[in-house]
Amino acid sequence: MEKSNGDLVEKPKNKKQIKKKVRVSSSEKQGKKIENISENDETYEQKPDLFNNFKISIEINVLAVILFASALSSRFFKLDQPRNVVFDELHHGKYISLYMKRTFFFDTHPPLGKQLIAAVAYLCNYDGQFKFERIGSEFTDGVPLFGLRFVPALCGSLIIPVAYQLMLELGCRNWCAALAAFLLLCENTLLTQSRFILMESILIFFTLCGLLFVLKYKRLNMKSPSALIYLIIASVCLTMATCVKYVGLLSWLLSLWIICRDFWVNHLGDKRLSDFTIFLCAVLRLIITFTISISIYFSIFFVHLIILNKAGPHDSVMTSAFQASLEGGLASITKGQPLLVSHGSQITLRHTHGRTCWLHSHTHVYPIKYADKRGSSHQQQVTCYTFKDVNNWWIVKRPDRNTLAVENTKDPDSIKHGDIIQLVHGMTSRALNSHDVAAPVSPQNQEVSCYIDYNVSMPAQNLWKVEIINRDQFGDVWQAINSQVILVHFNSTQALKFSGRQLPDWGFNQHEVVTDKIISQDDTVWNVEEHRYTKSENEKERERELVAAEMIPSKGTKLGLWERFWELQYKIIFSSPNTQNVHSHMYSSDPLDWPLMVRGVAYWLSEHDNGQIHLLGNIVVWYSSTFCIILYLAFFVFYLLRQRRKIYDLSFDEWEQFKTIGEVLVVGYGLHYIPYFFIDRTLFLHHYLPALVFKILLCAALIQHVANIVKTKLMLRFIFHLSLCIWILSVMYVFKRFIVFSYGTTPLTSKEVFKLRWKDTWDFIIHKS
């Protein structure tokens, strides 16, 4: 657009409409010249605009940095003190040492947290030679203790700024987010857990990170490519939380709830979107969340199994095939043995799933009568024994053959699926037998024995049918290590079963073996572990063979990575160490005890004085946040009732934010707390910490809500601010007062310890004077 006003011409410049002023003479040539100059000027001034598109903008939240620096200073202060094994460092530290030596171990928790610590330990040249024998053991100078405790301390420090950003993402103001971070900073239990080789700080960090990016994804609502990036990061973080401890699955459930609700509200309810578009959005979410999560989960376990390729003290939990695939241990025994089980094979039969034990017999017989006056067969006892023993050996025999020696080892008379066999006990030469007699401890089942001919009207019933349950994988021929078999008693059609119950003293407290009418179950599955062919027909010669025989290794047993992965998953889910189910620990607690912190946990006591590490929270924070859970629910019900009466106390935006806080924090608290009421295992206060974090965040959010309520009333606002200041000072006071129990570096007298016993249920340890 040109506008003439005397000698002046105004011309807009490109889309930005920048006006240029140029003097025009009466000469046409001069006009063209001036026009060319104008165009050149425009071209010249456009060049900087091209480069301005590549600006990098860095935004630093000073308050978040200050909070992070404060967390770093508190978590890393004297991190290598005390130089003693503290509480569960006994277990986790032992696992780190086994990682360094590449020795297999079994743990019911996933391995990521231990892998991260082990990676730093490797960089610090830790050799894994320190033995974490007991709580209180002093670390040697060669142990890089700062490096071992580095990852939990770093994650514990990062929790603070992540929580700050999470509260901002929930729509809270800066001061509210800072208050939430401050409360976490002053929470003594979080400080304690962050300073040692423990998993909770790593778990909470990944949980909060995942939740933060889920909320970022929800805010963008697929309006930009960044939303997909946030969803990917959230999936990675939440999967990593799950790979630290399976309680991370609860955070996954919370995040899936948020994602699904967002999809329900913002996509299914949007009439502008076609059905096909909605379908694509749903599929995209599923692909991103599940594909990434499954890939990361598998990868972490594959790394775990690739690193731990040597046999160790924990591999007895696994099947014989798994053990034989590891270097050393069972592999050195079994890798030279024949594969095919045949007539004349000498074998040990291992209970495949659950409790590790071997089919066993000895010369002792069942008592004539049991304690409940029931009679027995008085036959030779058959048990499941948890140790390697010469009495675990059995000889496989076809019923129609009397010789036992295997003459042709290259082409033996192999046993196949469906064959009928006898199992002859190697040391006593008596056959495995079962009668219609009630088992000693499980009278609903049938007794199993080795048959003794008492010349009475009780003929032998010693025939067993071999059923190979994994023949689709390894074929119809019975193989050592690989084949999993069920032995079905021919006369009663019941399966040989490990009952899981212990015999009384007359059975040397070994495990009971019975037959059961239910054929297909884990406790009826057995496999051959050690195997050799019988060389001699002479009974005494065979006994010497069993006692003194030694296998000559030739080649290892192969078990694929996938097979080992699935077996490890099965063992983690369906079996657990005995210590997990012991309820007699003096510092264990119930979920009902946690909201009011009825008791703590003693972690460590100095040998020289009463300085100690005791897991105990900031009582002001705990009680206040517990009260805020109740207060939030009361507010929520109050607002719902008022809205039902068409009375709206909150604006639409305020009500939506109030609901969002509840959907994330209250639901998160419930998901991380309520399941523990249904868990039958030893529980401690630290199991409550993920739920505690949600509760503390809710406390800060509710304080902001109350501040909004009283902001229009001068007197109420003054009282609120005064009360808030006093409350914050009390939080700081309690944190400082009990910080001695988090660091354990301050010498304490018994009198000073008793002064900190604010509740009768808090049990501190003191030395006898």
MITIKOL-152174 format. One record per residue (C-alpha): x, y, z. Coordinates in steps of 0.25 Angstrom, whole numbers, plus 5000, padded with zeros to 4 digits. Layout:
BEGIN
XYZ/...
END
This chain:
BEGIN
500050005000/500650144996/500150275001/500550404995/500650525004/501550624997/502950574995/502750455005/502450315001/502150205011/502350065007/502149945016/503249845017/502849695015/501949635025/502449715037/501849845031/503149925034/502950065028/504150125021/504250275017/504950315004/505050454997/504550444982/505050554972/504250584959/505250504951/504750364947/506150314947/506450364960/505150304965/505550164960/506950184966/506250214979/505350094978/506550004975/507250054988/505950024996/505949884991/507349864994/507149925008/506049825010/506849705006/507949755015/507049765027/506449635025/507749555027/507749565042/506349515043/506849375037/507849365048/506849405059/506049275056/507249195062/507249255076/507449165088/506749205100/507149155113/506249175125/506749145139/505849145151/506749205162/505849155173/505949005168/507449025167/507549075182/506648955186/507548855178/508748915184/508248905198/507848755195/509248725190/509848785202/509048705212/509048575205/510548575201/511048635215/512048525221/511448425211/512548325214/512148325229/511948235237/512948145230/512048025234/511047935228/509648005231/508347925231/508047875217/509347905211/509647765216/508847715205/508947815194/510447835196/510647685195/509947685182/510847795177/512047715181/511447595173/511247685161/512747725161/513147575161/512047535151/511447435160/509947405159/509047445171/507547435173/506747555178/505247565178/505347715173/505747755159/507247795157/507347935151/507648005165/508747905168/509247915153/509348075154/510148065167/511047955162/511348035150/511848145158/512548045167/513247985154/513748125151/514248145165/515048015163/514347935173/514747795173/513547735180/514447665190/513847725203/512847625210/511647695215/511547595226/510747665237/510147805240/511247885246/512447815239/513447925237/513847955222/515247935218/516048045212/516047985199/514448005198/514048125190/512948155200/512648295194/512448235180/511548125186/510648225192/510748325181/509548285173/508448275184/509048415189/508948475175/507548425173/507148465187/507548605184/506848615170/505548575177/505448715182/505548795169/504648695162/503548705173/503648855171/503448845156/502348745158/501548835167/501648945157/501148855146/499948825155/499648975155/500149015168/500849145170/502349165172/502249185187/501449055188/502348975180/503549025188/502848985201/502548845196/504048835192/504448895205/503648795213/504248675205/505648745208/505348745223/504748605224/505748515232/505348385226/505648425212/507048485216/507348355223/506948265211/507748355202/509048335209/509348185208/509248075198/507748065198/506748065187/505648155192/506248285187/506548235173/505048175173/504448315177/505248395167/504848315155/503448305160/503348465161/504048485148/503048395141/501848455147/502448595144/502548565129/501148495129/500648625134/501448705123/500848615113/499448635118/499548785118/500048785103/498848685100/499548645087/499548785081/501048775078/502048675075/502648705089/501448635095/501948505089/503348525094/502848545108/502048415107/503248345103/504148405114/502948375124/502948225119/504448215121/504448275135/503248195140/503848065134/505148095141/504448115154/503847975152/505147915150/505747975163/504547915171/503247855166/502547955175/502848045163/501647975156/500748055165/501248185159/501048125145/499548095149/499448235154/500048295141/499148205132/497948255140/498348395137/498648365122/497348285120/496548395127/497148505118/496848425106/495348405110/495148545113/495948615102/495848525091/494648435092/493848555096/494348645084/493348635073/494348705063/495148575063/494748455054/494648315059/495848275051/496648395057/496248355071/496648205068/498048255063/498248335076/497848215084/498748115077/499948225077/499848235092/499848085094/501048065084/501848165091/501548125106/501547975104/502647955094/503648045101/503347995114/503447845110/504747875102/505447945114/504947835124/505547725115/506847795113/507047825128/506847675131/507747635119/508847715123/508647655137/508747515132/509947545122/510747605133/510447495144/510947375136/511647305148/511047205158/510947255172/510247225185/508847265180/508747185168/508147065175/506847145175/506847125159/506546995152/507646895148/507646945134/507947095138/509047055148/509746965138/509747085128/510647165138/512147155139/512547065150/511647005161/510746905155/511246925141/512546865145/511846745150/510846725139/511446765126/512146635124/510946545127/510146465117/508846535112/507846425110/507246355122/507146205120/507046065127/508146065136/508346215138/508746265152/508046395154/507746505165/506346555163/506146705167/504846765170/504846865159/503946985164/503947055177/504746995189/506046935184/506146785189/506446645183/505646515184/506346445196/506246315204/507046255215/506946125223/505946185234/504546135233/503246215236/502746195250/501646085252/500746195258/500746345256/500446445267/499046445263/498846295265/498846265250/499546145245/500646145234/501246045225/502446035233/503246045220/504546115217/504446265217/504446345205/504646495206/505146625199/506546665204/507046805203/508546765202/509346685193/509546545198/509846405193/508446355197/507946445187/508346345176/507346255169/507446155157/506446155146/506046015143/505045955133/504145855140/504445735131/505945745132/506745695144/508145745139/508445895143/509845915136/509745995123/510645915113/510446005100/510646145105/510646195090/509246145088/508546125101/507146075104/506546215106/505346245114/504246315106/502946385109/501846295114/502846175118/502646105131/503846095140/504346055154/505246145162/506246075170/506946145182/508346135179/508846115194/507846015199/507345955185/505845965189/504846015179/504046145180/502646105184/501346155188/500146095195/498746125199/499246185212/499046325217/500346405216/500946445230/500746595230/499746615219/498746505221/497846545209/499046495200/499646355199/500846315205/502146295197/503246195202/504246095197/503645955198/504145855208/503545715207/503045685221/502345555215/501045615218/499745635209/500345765204/500945745190/501845845184/501245955175/502546005170/502246045155/502246185150/501846245137/502846355131/502146475126/503046585120/502246715120/503246795112/503446695101/502946795090/504246865093/505246755096/504546625090/503946495095/505246445100/505546465115/506746565116/507646595128/507446745132/506546785121/505346695122/504246725132/503546605136/502346565145/502446425150/501046365151/500846245160/500246125151/499346065161/498646195167/498846285155/499346395165/500646475163/501846485171/501846615179/502646705188/501646735199/502446855204/502246805219/503346765228/503346625235/503546615250/504746575257/504646435253/504746485239/505946575242/505146695239/505246665224/504146695214/502946605212/502746535198/501346485195/500546455183/499346545179/498146525170/498346655163/499446625153/499846755147/500346855157/501746915160/502046825172/501846695163/502946735153/504346675155/505646675146/506846595146/508046675151/509246585152/509346465143/510246345140/510146205134/510246085143/511546005140/511445885150/510345785154/511045765167/510245845178/511445875186/512245915174/511046005170/511046075184/512546105183/512246155169/511146255175/512046295186/513346325179/512946345165/513446475159/512946545146/513946585135/513546715129/513546725114/512546825109/511546925116/510046915116/509347025107/508147105112/507747225103/507547365109/506047365107/505947235114/506747285126/505947415126/504647345127/505047255138/505647365146/504247445144/503547315149/504447305161/504347445165/502847445164/502547315170/503647285180/504347375190/505347355201/504947305214/505347435221/504347515213/503247435220/503747445234/502847535243/503747535256/504747645253/504747735265/504647865256/503547815246/502247895246/500847885241/500247985230/499348045241/500548085249/501148165237/500248295236/500548335251/501948275251/501748185262/503148125261/504448145253/505548045249/506848035256/507948035245/509248045252/509848065265/511248115268/512248025276/512848135283/511648215288/510148225286/510248305273/509348225263/508548235250/507048215252/505948225242/505048325247/504248435240/503948585243/502748565253/502248705249/502248675234/501648535236/500448575245/500148695237/500148625224/499248515230/498348615235/498348685221/497848555214/496648555223/496448705221/496448685206/495448575206/494548665215/494748785206/494448695194/493148635199/492748775204/492848835190/492148725184/490948745193/490948895191/490948875176/489848775177/489048895183/489548985172/490449065181/491849085174/492949125184/494049105174/494149155160/494249055148/495749065147/495949055163/495048935163/495748865152/497048885159/496548835172/496048715165/497348695158/498148705171/497248595177/497348505164/498848505164/499248525179/498148455187/497948345177/499548325177/499548325192/498448215192/499148135181/500448135189/499848105202/498648015202/499247895195/500147875207/498947835215/498847705206/500347665206/500747555215/502247585218/503147665227/502847815226/503647925231/503448075231/504248105218/503148025210/502248155213/503248255207/502648255193/501248285199/501848385208/502348465197/500948475191/500448515204/501448625207/501148685193/499648685196/499948755209/500648875201/499548875191/498448885202/499148995209/499049075196/497649045195/497349095209/498149215206/497249245194/496049235203/496549335214/497149435204/495949525204/495849535219/496949615225/496949555240/496849415235/497949445225/498849495236/498549375245/498849275234/500149345230/500549345245/500149205247/500849165234/502149225239/502149165253/501849025246/503049045236/503949075248/503448955255/503748865243/505148925243/505348905258/504948755258/505748735245/507048795252/506648725265/506648585259/507648595248/508648525257/507948395254/508048415239/509548445239/510048355251/511348435253/510948505266/511348435279/510148425288/509948385302/508848295307/508148425313/508248495300/507548375293/506448365303/506148515301/505848485287/504848375290/503648465288/502748345287/502748215296/502648135284/504048185278/505048075282/506448135281/507648045284/508648085295/509948025300/509847965314/510648055324/
END
